[in-house]
């Protein structure tokens, strides 16, 4: 094998490794203690999207005024949130009070590179399906002449 070919293949491998490399980012979802059901589901869907893409989620409850005297309600809300996203991630750090906020971190079940590779595979399959649909059907064999 010549050196040029070896060098080219090494560069291609390095390029592919860089393409699949990804850094896990900490995304944040903020709640208030008295959150309505629709707002909660919106935040839940947002967090699920973050976890599916392989990012960690930091769930934060903001306490205001008298709400600060009810931290057990915040823990209850965060536990419910953790149960609702259990199929996408696991609790990395339990709820802790940080000043006027209560924070919990949820880690994704699959890491960023696995999620990205899965997305690339789905995208490639969709492209191939679109190409197959666009390609004209093969012409039928000409009919035998009638005698």
Secondary structure, 3 states (H helix, E strand, C coil): CCHHHHHHHHHHHHHHHHHHCCCCCEEEEEEECCCCHHHHHHHHHHHHHHHHCCCEEEEEEECCHHHHHCHHHHHHHHHHHHHHCCCCEEEEEEEEEECCEEEEEEEECCCHHHHHHHHHHHHHHHHHHHHHHHCCCCCCCCCCCCC
